[in-house]
Amino acid sequence: MKNIKLFSIALMAAFSFASCSDSFLEEKKNYDNVNTGIYNYYSGANARVSDVYAWSLPDPNSDANWKTDCTGNADDQSKSTEEYSGFGAFVNPEAEMTVMGGTKVQDFFHNQANNIQASVWGRIRNINDVIRGITDGTLSEENKNELLGQVYFFRAWCYYNLVKWYGGVPIVKDVLEPVESSVVPRSSAKACIDFICEDLDKSASMLTEATTSGGWKSSEDWGRITSGTALALKGRVLLLWASPMFNRANDIGRWNKAYDEIKSSISVLNSCGYDLYQTSSNVNGSDFAQLFSTVKSSEAVFVTLFNTVSTGDGQKNNGWERGIRPKNTTGNGGKEASAMLVDMFPMADGKRPPLTNTYTKLEGSIYTYDESYPFMNRDPRFYRTFAFPGVRWAYAGDPTEADPHNPSYSSGKDYELWNYVWYTDLNDAGNVESGNSYGADNLLSNKKGMYVRKRSDDLDVNSSSLYAWAGTDTNGGFIYSAAPYIEIRYAEVLLNYAEAACGAGHMSEAVEQLQKIRARVGYTAEDNYGLQPDLSSDQAACMSAILYERQIELAYEGKRFDDLRRWMLFDGGTSKADGAPDTWTLTGWGGNTCTYLGFKQLNGQRRENMEFRIQDSYGVGGTTVDSDPLVQAGVVRAAAVDYRKELTSQLESLKDFYTQNFVRKLKRGDGYDQNHVDETMLFYPKYYFLGFAQGAQSSNKDLQQTIGWEDYNNAGANGTFDPLAE
């Protein structure tokens, strides 16, 4: 392999094979080193396409990086939103990212040289090689269309993930040879958007015959790209282009384009078999929960599939379930939700909590919100997104195999989460920085105050678990999960439709999409699905309601950071990167998107966590499971809340138990400075468009740096490339 400036080039070996498996779900082997004869056989060409899938599909097992976008993990992107605390790299006030300084800018453009499989542009080169090979091969036109339609989608997917970070990037349509002249300059962001849309139009057109009569004909092909997938991504791309980050003057033409394209895509998506996932037995938002643990869900527009194969080349497991489950279930310990998002979720009437100072253009709830009982009177999605002390969260597996102190709860089938805490010293009880608390039911020091429950394979919702269980495995009980990861789901398409419609001035149409999404979780027309009545006449309030709905509906799915960036909600778009021209000034939306939306900018805020400690009257405990002061006092726990049953009386009983036994404690989330003074989020304006890391510039001396970032090839001078120039 040889690195020529920007591109990591792999020499193609003169190698062919007689046959390969057509199993899309399990075969993810590397077939990138092949001769051109492979493309004359459907099995060979299909193997190359499957290789593109393997290189390009989102991966929920990975933090966001050069290869995969954010999928909801507590990575640097999600930790720069309301979802998690702990300063992610994009909001850390003590570590400004630079090209040549101490905290290096994250690299989504280059990654490794000299390794085609670990190179951003190696992946694109591989895709271009497949496009060339299939195009020049001797397959039938029908077979070529089926295969090329999928590959054009992934080239667009790769470019979308570059453009959302950098604006304009080099457009490479061919397989470049390892010669000096192979260097390609940056194109404008508009040219890149047009190129992405062109590829997605090709994809949709080529896949029309194969996928628009209910989807792929063979069940083995479920999960492959369809015409609907291509148009759904196109809608997301056009929405990005219309958003304030790219559209500083609020050009209505961009909103009209996004609106027209997304609206027309809905019928195609439906013809491919996509729709909101709904059953006839929705109870307390169970349909919303079940869609994530349903293989072949109608909601899964763009999906990564997994299996329970334990070893070998066919192994492709989803680690999300293992990651979110508490340690006493032999999960990996769970993910901790921030108190900011918990407190921000809507109330049972669909309105924001009345004391919340975000989304002030939206009506406050008629329900009083008492943070001591955050589970009372909440939106149905609240209960499917978070887990708290005193809630049922069933699974299949015996945790006592791993540790006899773990509570069995009928081998998980009746598991109750009791993650309240106690202290060994009462002086720690009121100290937000103290980590010397111990969780009940053998959680001890490995506990979370409020767990993320979203996307869980809940046994009460899905009686046929998608994971394999091995309680004594070193990785934990939920070791091999086949739960799919949905990158684009139908609800997002409806939200994209709503946003584009609102931006184009069709507010009533936008509200209709919100109503569909809320109807799925249990809201009814009787109360206008919990939506305030002026959304059809007030464009700013309507857009605010849409962004709020996105935040709630898509929580912990890796979408929030992109929404915050494209709407410039860290500072309202009021600041510019150093050296930026006047064209970067936000003139649309009154010059401040936060003010326009009634949204409190994230810069200057901090996120904390919460936990529920026992009341002081119970005294202190020890560091072992049998030193729980409530158990020592003989306290009988309340019945755990069971979502299969009516909630009101159960929640009231749990509230009474909290009143008698627990205190909500503020727990340190974001950091402090060296003097223990609160620090707050700081997203620099240059982060809206990233600069190229030093490695990328070293590999290409002609690569023009982004305005606001140091140019490594020009002695650290300010970059000159304007991502907003057309």
C-alpha positions in Angstrom: 0.0 0.0 0.0 1.2 3.5 -0.8 0.1 6.9 0.4 -0.1 9.6 -2.3 -1.0 12.9 -0.7 -4.6 12.7 0.3 -5.4 9.2 -0.7 -4.4 5.9 0.8 -4.1 3.7 -2.3 -4.2 -0.1 -2.2 -2.8 -2.1 -5.1 -5.4 -4.6 -6.4 -4.1 -8.2 -6.3 -4.7 -10.5 -9.3 -7.0 -12.7 -7.2 -10.4 -14.2 -7.9 -12.7 -16.8 -6.3 -15.2 -19.3 -7.6 -18.2 -18.5 -5.4 -19.2 -16.8 -2.2 -22.2 -16.8 0.2 -25.1 -14.6 -0.7 -26.2 -14.4 3.0 -26.4 -10.7 3.7 -26.9 -10.9 7.4 -23.8 -12.9 8.3 -21.1 -12.6 5.5 -19.1 -9.5 6.1 -15.7 -10.7 4.8 -13.2 -8.5 3.0 -13.4 -8.9 -0.8 -11.7 -5.6 -1.7 -8.6 -7.3 -3.2 -10.0 -8.8 -6.4 -9.5 -8.8 -10.2 -12.0 -7.4 -12.6 -13.4 -10.8 -13.6 -15.3 -11.0 -10.3 -17.8 -8.4 -11.6 -19.0 -10.7 -14.4 -20.6 -12.9 -11.8 -23.5 -11.8 -9.6 -22.2 -13.7 -6.6 -18.8 -12.0 -7.0 -20.2 -8.5 -7.6 -22.6 -9.0 -4.7 -19.8 -9.9 -2.4 -18.0 -6.6 -3.3 -21.2 -4.7 -2.5 -21.5 -6.6 0.8 -17.9 -5.4 1.4 -19.0 -1.8 0.9 -21.8 -2.4 3.5 -19.2 -3.8 6.0 -17.0 -0.7 5.5 -19.8 1.9 5.6 -22.6 0.9 7.9 -23.0 2.8 11.2 -21.7 0.9 14.2 -23.4 1.3 17.6 -20.5 -0.5 19.3 -18.2 2.4 18.4 -17.9 5.9 19.6 -18.2 8.5 16.8 -15.1 8.5 14.7 -13.8 8.9 11.1 -15.7 5.8 10.1 -19.0 5.9 11.9 -21.2 8.7 13.0 -22.7 9.1 16.5 -25.1 6.4 17.5 -26.0 7.4 21.0 -23.1 6.3 23.0 -21.6 8.7 25.6 -19.0 9.8 23.2 -17.5 13.3 22.6 -20.5 14.3 20.5 -23.3 13.1 22.8 -21.4 14.5 25.8 -21.6 17.9 24.0 -25.4 17.8 24.2 -28.1 17.7 27.0 -28.0 13.8 26.9 -24.9 13.2 29.0 -22.7 15.2 31.3 -18.9 15.4 31.4 -17.5 17.9 28.9 -17.2 16.3 25.5 -14.4 17.6 23.3 -16.7 20.1 21.6 -17.8 22.0 24.7 -14.8 21.6 27.0 -14.0 25.1 28.3 -10.4 24.2 29.2 -9.3 22.5 26.0 -9.9 24.5 22.8 -9.3 22.2 19.8 -6.6 23.4 17.4 -4.6 22.0 14.5 -1.1 22.7 15.9 -1.7 23.1 19.6 -2.1 20.7 22.5 -5.7 19.6 22.0 -5.9 18.3 18.5 -9.0 18.9 16.4 -10.8 15.6 15.8 -10.1 14.1 12.4 -13.1 12.9 10.4 -11.4 13.6 7.0 -8.3 11.5 6.9 -7.6 9.2 9.8 -4.7 6.8 8.9 -2.4 7.0 5.9 -0.9 3.7 4.5 -4.0 1.7 5.4 -6.8 1.7 3.0 -9.3 0.1 5.5 -8.5 2.8 8.1 -8.6 5.7 5.7 -11.6 7.9 5.0 -10.7 8.2 1.4 -9.7 4.5 1.2 -13.4 3.7 1.8 -14.5 6.1 -0.9 -11.9 4.6 -3.3 -13.2 1.1 -2.5 -16.7 2.3 -3.4 -15.5 3.9 -6.6 -13.7 0.7 -7.5 -17.0 -1.3 -7.1 -18.9 1.3 -9.2 -16.3 1.0 -12.0 -16.2 -2.8 -11.8 -19.9 -3.4 -11.9 -20.4 -0.7 -14.6 -17.8 -2.2 -16.8 -18.8 -5.8 -16.1 -21.1 -8.1 -18.1 -24.0 -8.5 -15.7 -27.5 -7.8 -16.9 -28.8 -4.2 -16.7 -31.3 -5.4 -14.0 -28.5 -6.9 -11.9 -26.3 -3.8 -12.4 -29.0 -1.5 -11.3 -29.8 -3.5 -8.1 -26.1 -3.5 -7.1 -25.1 0.0 -8.2 -28.1 1.5 -6.6 -26.8 0.3 -3.2 -23.3 1.5 -3.8 -24.2 5.0 -5.0 -26.1 5.3 -1.7 -23.0 4.6 0.3 -20.9 7.0 -1.7 -23.4 9.7 -0.9 -23.5 8.5 2.8 -19.7 8.9 3.0 -19.8 12.4 1.5 -22.7 13.5 3.7 -20.6 12.6 6.8 -17.7 14.7 5.4 -19.8 17.7 4.3 -21.6 18.1 7.6 -18.2 18.6 9.2 -16.2 20.5 6.6 -18.5 22.0 4.1 -16.8 21.6 0.8 -14.5 18.6 0.3 -12.8 17.0 -2.7 -15.2 15.3 -5.0 -13.7 12.0 -6.3 -15.8 10.0 -8.7 -13.1 7.7 -10.1 -10.5 5.3 -8.9 -7.4 7.4 -8.7 -4.1 6.0 -9.6 -1.0 6.4 -7.4 0.5 9.3 -9.2 1.2 12.9 -8.2 -1.6 14.3 -10.4 -4.2 12.4 -8.4 -4.7 15.3 -5.9 -8.2 16.8 -6.1 -8.9 20.2 -4.6 -11.8 21.1 -2.3 -15.1 21.8 -4.1 -17.7 24.2 -2.7 -20.3 22.9 -0.2 -23.0 23.5 -2.8 -21.2 21.4 -5.4 -20.9 18.7 -2.8 -24.5 18.9 -1.8 -25.5 18.6 -5.5 -23.1 15.7 -6.0 -24.6 13.8 -3.0 -28.1 14.4 -4.2 -27.2 13.3 -7.7 -25.9 10.0 -6.3 -29.0 9.5 -4.2 -31.2 10.2 -7.2 -29.3 7.5 -9.1 -29.6 5.1 -6.2 -33.4 5.7 -5.9 -33.9 5.3 -9.6 -31.8 2.2 -10.0 -33.5 0.5 -7.0 -37.1 1.4 -8.0 -37.9 -1.8 -9.8 -36.4 -4.0 -7.1 -37.7 -2.3 -4.0 -40.8 -0.2 -4.5 -43.3 -3.1 -4.4 -43.1 -3.6 -0.7 -39.3 -3.8 -0.4 -36.8 -6.4 -1.6 -38.5 -9.6 -2.7 -36.3 -12.0 -0.8 -36.4 -11.9 3.0 -32.7 -12.5 3.1 -32.3 -9.0 1.5 -34.2 -7.2 4.2 -32.0 -4.4 5.5 -30.4 -3.6 2.2 -30.7 -0.1 0.8 -34.0 0.7 -1.1 -35.2 3.6 -3.1 -36.9 4.9 0.1 -33.6 4.8 2.0 -31.9 6.9 -0.7 -34.6 9.5 -0.7 -34.7 9.6 3.1 -31.0 10.4 3.2 -31.6 13.0 0.5 -34.2 14.7 2.7 -31.7 14.8 5.6 -29.1 16.3 3.3 -31.4 19.0 1.9 -32.5 19.8 5.4 -28.9 20.3 6.5 -28.4 22.6 3.5 -31.5 24.7 4.5 -30.5 24.9 8.1 -28.9 28.0 9.6 -25.3 26.6 9.7 -25.3 26.6 5.9 -28.1 29.0 5.2 -27.2 32.2 7.2 -29.6 34.4 5.3 -32.6 32.0 5.6 -32.9 31.5 1.8 -36.5 30.3 1.5 -35.6 28.5 -1.8 -33.6 26.0 0.1 -36.5 25.3 2.4 -38.9 24.9 -0.5 -36.5 22.5 -2.2 -36.2 20.3 1.0 -40.0 20.5 1.5 -40.8 19.4 -2.1 -38.3 16.6 -2.1 -39.2 15.2 1.3 -43.0 15.4 0.7 -42.7 13.6 -2.6 -40.5 10.9 -1.0 -43.1 9.8 1.5 -45.1 7.8 -1.1 -41.9 6.1 -2.2 -41.0 5.2 1.4 -44.4 3.7 1.9 -44.1 1.7 -1.4 -40.9 0.2 0.0 -42.7 -1.0 3.1 -41.7 1.8 5.5 -44.1 3.4 8.0 -44.4 4.2 11.7 -44.1 1.0 13.7 -47.5 0.4 15.4 -49.3 -2.5 16.7 -52.9 -3.0 18.0 -51.6 -3.6 21.6 -49.8 -0.4 22.4 -49.7 0.1 26.2 -47.9 3.0 27.8 -45.7 3.6 24.8 -44.8 -0.1 24.2 -44.8 0.3 20.4 -42.2 3.1 20.8 -40.1 0.7 22.9 -40.7 -2.4 20.7 -39.6 -0.9 17.4 -35.9 -1.0 18.5 -36.0 -4.7 19.3 -38.0 -5.8 16.2 -36.1 -7.2 13.3 -37.8 -6.2 10.0 -39.5 -3.3 11.7 -41.4 -1.0 9.3 -39.6 1.9 10.9 -36.1 0.8 9.9 -35.3 2.9 6.8 -31.5 2.6 7.1 -30.4 -0.1 9.4 -27.4 -2.1 10.5 -28.2 -5.7 11.2 -26.5 -8.0 13.8 -26.5 -11.6 14.8 -25.7 -13.8 17.8 -22.8 -15.7 16.2 -20.2 -16.0 18.9 -16.9 -16.3 17.0 -15.4 -16.2 13.6 -15.8 -14.1 10.5 -19.6 -14.2 10.7 -19.7 -12.6 14.2 -21.5 -9.3 14.2 -23.1 -8.5 17.6 -24.8 -5.3 18.9 -23.3 -4.3 22.3 -26.0 -1.7 23.2 -28.0 -3.9 25.5 -25.0 -5.1 27.4 -23.8 -1.5 27.7 -27.0 0.0 29.2 -27.9 -2.7 31.6 -27.0 -2.3 35.3 -24.0 -4.2 36.6 -26.2 -6.4 38.9 -27.8 -7.9 35.8 -24.2 -8.6 34.6 -24.5 -5.8 32.1 -21.6 -3.5 31.7 -22.8 -1.0 34.2 -25.2 1.2 32.2 -25.1 4.7 30.8 -26.0 7.7 33.0 -28.5 10.2 31.7 -28.0 13.8 32.6 -30.5 15.5 35.0 -30.8 18.3 32.4 -32.5 16.0 29.9 -34.5 14.2 32.5 -36.0 17.4 33.7 -36.6 18.7 30.2 -38.8 15.8 29.0 -42.5 16.7 28.4 -45.2 16.1 30.9 -48.1 13.8 30.4 -50.1 16.5 28.6 -47.3 16.8 26.0 -46.2 20.2 27.2 -42.8 21.2 28.6 -42.3 21.2 32.4 -43.5 24.6 33.6 -40.2 25.6 35.3 -38.0 24.6 32.4 -36.3 27.7 31.0 -35.8 26.2 27.5 -38.3 26.3 24.6 -40.0 29.3 26.2 -42.2 29.8 23.1 -43.9 26.6 23.9 -46.6 26.3 26.5 -45.8 25.0 30.0 -47.7 22.0 31.3 -50.7 22.1 33.5 -48.9 19.6 35.7 -46.6 20.7 38.4 -43.1 19.3 38.1 -41.5 18.3 41.3 -37.9 17.2 40.6 -38.0 15.0 43.7 -40.4 12.7 41.8 -39.3 13.1 38.1 -41.3 10.1 37.0 -44.7 11.7 37.9 -47.0 12.6 35.0 -44.5 12.4 32.1 -44.7 11.8 28.4 -45.0 8.0 27.7 -41.6 8.2 26.0 -40.0 9.2 29.4 -40.6 5.8 30.8 -39.1 4.1 27.8 -36.1 6.4 27.8 -35.0 6.4 31.4 -34.9 3.9 34.3 -35.0 5.0 38.0 -35.3 3.4 41.4 -38.4 1.3 41.7 -39.1 0.3 38.1 -39.4 -3.1 36.5 -36.9 -3.8 33.7 -37.2 -7.5 32.8 -34.7 -9.6 31.0 -33.8 -13.3 30.5 -30.8 -14.6 32.4 -29.6 -15.6 35.9 -27.1 -13.0 37.2 -26.2 -15.1 40.3 -24.1 -17.3 38.0 -21.6 -14.4 37.8 -22.0 -13.2 41.4 -24.2 -14.9 44.1 -24.9 -11.4 45.6 -26.7 -10.3 42.5 -30.5 -10.3 42.9 -32.0 -13.0 40.7 -35.6 -11.7 40.4 -36.7 -15.0 38.9 -33.7 -15.2 36.6 -34.3 -11.6 35.5 -37.9 -12.2 34.5 -39.1 -10.0 37.4 -36.1 -7.7 37.6 -36.6 -4.5 39.5 -34.2 -1.7 39.4 -33.4 -0.3 42.9 -30.4 2.0 42.4 -30.9 4.2 45.5 -27.7 4.9 47.4 -26.4 5.4 50.9 -23.2 6.7 52.4 -20.6 5.6 54.8 -20.3 9.2 56.1 -23.2 11.6 56.4 -20.9 14.5 55.5 -20.9 13.0 51.9 -24.6 13.1 51.7 -24.9 16.7 50.7 -21.6 16.9 48.8 -22.2 17.0 45.1 -18.6 16.0 44.4 -18.7 13.0 46.7 -18.6 9.7 44.9 -18.6 7.7 48.1 -22.1 6.3 47.7 -23.1 2.7 47.4 -26.0 1.4 45.4 -28.6 -1.2 46.5 -29.0 -4.7 45.2 -25.2 -5.2 44.9 -24.7 -2.3 42.6 -22.5 -0.7 45.3 -19.9 1.6 43.7 -21.0 0.5 40.1 -24.3 2.4 40.0 -25.9 5.2 38.0 -28.3 7.7 39.3 -30.6 7.7 36.3 -30.1 5.0 33.7 -30.6 5.3 30.0 -33.2 2.7 29.0 -33.8 3.8 25.4 -33.5 1.0 22.7 -33.6 -1.7 25.4 -34.6 -5.3 24.5 -37.2 -5.3 27.3 -38.5 -8.8 28.0 -41.9 -7.4 28.9 -42.0 -5.9 25.4 -40.2 -8.5 23.4 -40.7 -12.0 24.8 -38.2 -13.5 22.4 -35.0 -11.8 23.4 -32.6 -11.0 20.6 -29.5 -11.5 22.8 -27.7 -14.7 23.8 -27.1 -15.0 27.6 -23.9 -16.3 29.3 -23.8 -15.1 32.9 -20.3 -16.2 33.6 -18.8 -14.6 30.4 -16.2 -12.0 31.1 -18.1 -9.6 28.9 -21.3 -9.9 31.0 -24.6 -11.6 30.5 -25.9 -9.9 27.4 -23.0 -10.9 25.3 -24.4 -11.6 21.8 -27.2 -9.4 20.7 -28.9 -9.3 17.2 -30.9 -6.2 17.9 -30.7 -3.9 14.8 -29.4 -0.4 15.0 -31.6 2.1 13.0 -29.7 5.1 11.6 -32.7 6.5 9.8 -36.1 5.6 10.9 -39.5 6.6 9.6 -40.2 8.9 12.5 -37.1 10.9 11.6 -38.4 11.2 8.0 -41.6 12.7 9.3 -39.7 15.1 11.6 -37.6 16.1 8.6 -40.8 16.6 6.6 -42.2 18.7 9.5 -39.1 20.9 9.7 -38.9 21.5 6.0 -42.6 22.2 5.8 -42.3 24.7 8.6 -39.3 26.4 7.1 -41.2 26.7 3.8 -44.2 28.2 5.5 -46.5 25.2 5.5 -47.0 25.1 9.3 -50.3 23.1 9.3 -48.6 20.4 7.3 -45.7 20.4 9.7 -48.1 20.0 12.7 -49.7 17.0 11.0 -46.4 15.2 11.1 -46.0 15.9 14.8 -49.5 14.6 15.4 -48.7 11.3 13.7 -45.6 10.8 15.9 -47.4 11.7 19.1 -50.4 9.5 18.2 -48.0 6.5 18.1 -47.1 7.0 21.8 -50.7 7.4 23.0 -51.7 11.1 22.5 -55.1 11.6 21.0 -56.9 14.2 18.8 -59.0 15.1 21.8 -56.2 17.3 23.2 -54.6 18.0 19.9 -52.0 15.4 20.6 -50.6 17.6 23.4 -49.6 20.4 21.0 -50.5 24.0 21.6 -53.0 25.5 19.2 -50.9 28.3 17.7 -48.3 26.2 15.9 -50.1 26.5 12.6 -49.9 30.3 12.7 -46.6 31.0 14.5 -43.6 29.8 12.5 -41.1 30.3 15.3 -43.2 28.4 17.8 -43.8 25.7 15.3 -40.1 25.3 14.5 -39.4 25.3 18.3 -42.0 22.5 18.8 -40.4 20.5 16.0 -36.9 20.7 17.4 -38.2 19.8 20.9 -40.0 16.8 19.4 -36.8 15.7 17.7 -34.9 16.0 20.9 -37.4 13.8 22.7 -38.3 11.3 20.0 -34.7 10.7 18.9 -33.0 10.9 22.3 -29.9 8.6 22.6 -30.0 7.8 18.9 -27.0 10.0 18.0 -29.0 12.8 16.3 -29.0 15.6 18.9 -25.4 16.9 18.3 -26.1 17.4 14.6 -29.3 19.2 15.3 -27.5 21.6 17.8 -24.8 22.3 15.2 -27.0 22.9 12.2 -29.3 25.2 14.2 -26.3 26.9 15.9 -27.9 26.4 19.3 -24.7 26.6 21.3 -24.5 30.4 20.8 -27.4 31.2 18.5 -25.0 31.9 15.6 -24.1 35.3 17.1 -20.3 34.7 16.9 -18.1 34.0 13.9 -14.8 32.2 13.5 -11.7 34.3 13.3 -11.2 35.7 9.8 -14.7 34.9 8.7 -16.2 37.2 6.0 -19.4 39.2 6.4 -21.3 36.4 4.6 -20.9 34.3 7.7 -23.1 36.7 9.7 -26.4 35.2 10.6 -29.0 37.6 9.1 -32.0 35.2 9.1 -34.0 34.3 12.2 -33.4 37.8 13.6 -29.7 37.2 13.8 -30.0 34.7 16.7 -31.5 31.3 16.3 -31.8 30.8 20.1 -33.8 34.0 20.6 -35.9 33.2 17.5 -36.8 29.7 18.9 -37.0 30.7 22.6 -34.2 28.3 23.3 -31.6 28.9 26.0 -28.2 28.6 24.4 -26.1 25.8 25.6 -22.9 27.9 26.0 -22.7 29.0 29.6 -24.8 26.1 30.9 -23.6 23.0 32.7 -25.2 19.6 33.1 -25.4 17.8 36.4 -26.5 14.2 37.3 -28.8 13.0 40.0 -29.2 10.1 42.3 -31.7 9.2 45.0 -30.1 8.7 48.4 -31.8 7.4 51.5 -32.9 9.9 54.1 -30.6 11.0 56.9 -32.8 9.3 59.5 -31.6 5.9 58.3 -28.0 6.8 59.1 -25.0 5.4 57.2 -24.2 2.1 55.7 -21.1 0.1 54.8 -19.5 -0.9 51.5 -21.2 -4.3 51.2 -24.5 -5.4 49.8 -25.8 -6.5 53.3 -25.1 -3.0 54.8 -28.0 -1.3 53.0 -29.6 0.8 55.8 -33.1 0.4 54.4 -32.7 -3.4 54.5 -31.2 -3.2 58.0 -34.2 -1.1 59.1 -36.6 -3.7 57.7 -38.2 -1.3 55.2 -40.5 -3.1 52.7 -40.0 -1.7 49.2 -42.9 -0.4 47.2 -44.1 -2.5 44.3 -42.0 -1.8 41.2 -43.8 0.1 38.5 -44.9 -2.3 35.8 -45.4 -0.7 32.4 -47.8 -3.5 31.3 -50.4 -2.1 33.7 -52.1 1.2 34.3 -49.6 3.7 35.6 -51.3 6.3 37.7 -51.8 4.4 40.9 -48.5 2.7 40.6 -46.6 5.9 40.3 -48.5 7.5 43.2 -47.5 4.6 45.4 -43.9 4.9 44.3 -44.0 8.6 45.0 -45.2 7.9 48.5 -42.3 5.5 49.0 -39.9 8.2 47.8 -41.4 10.7 50.2 -40.8 8.4 53.2 -37.4 7.1 52.2 -35.5 9.1 49.5 -34.0 12.5 48.8 -33.0 13.6 45.3 -29.3 14.6 45.4 -27.5 16.7 42.9 -24.5 14.8 41.7 -21.6 16.3 39.9 -21.8 16.1 36.1 -19.7 18.7 34.3 -16.3 19.7 35.7 -14.9 22.4 37.9 -11.8 24.4 37.6 -8.8 24.0 39.8 -10.5 26.2 42.5 -13.6 24.0 42.4 -15.7 26.7 40.7 -18.4 25.6 38.3 -17.3 25.5 34.6 -19.8 25.7 31.8 -20.1 24.5 28.3 -18.1 26.4 25.6 -18.6 25.6 22.0 -16.3 27.8 19.9 -17.8 29.3 16.7 -15.1 27.7 14.6 -16.5 24.3 15.5 -19.5 24.7 13.2 -17.0 23.9 10.4 -14.0 21.9 11.4 -10.5 22.4 10.1 -8.3 19.6 8.8 -6.0 17.9 11.2 -2.3 18.1 10.8 -2.0 14.6 9.4 -4.4 15.4 6.6 -2.5 18.5 5.7 0.8 16.7 5.9 -0.4 14.2 3.4 -1.6 16.9 1.0 0.4 20.1 0.8 -2.3 21.6 -1.5 -5.2 20.9 0.8 -6.8 24.3 1.6 -7.5 24.9 5.3 -10.9 26.1 6.6 -11.3 29.7 7.7 -10.8 29.9 11.5 -8.2 27.1 11.7 -4.4 27.1 11.5 -3.0 26.2 8.2 -0.2 23.7 8.9 1.2 24.1 5.4 1.3 27.9 5.8 3.2 28.3 9.1 0.0 28.3 11.1 -1.7 31.2 9.3 -5.5 31.4 9.2 -7.2 29.1 6.8 -8.6 30.5 3.5 -11.3 28.0 2.5 -14.8 29.4 2.9 -17.3 26.6 3.5 -20.2 29.0 2.8 -18.9 30.3 -0.6 -20.7 29.0 -3.6 
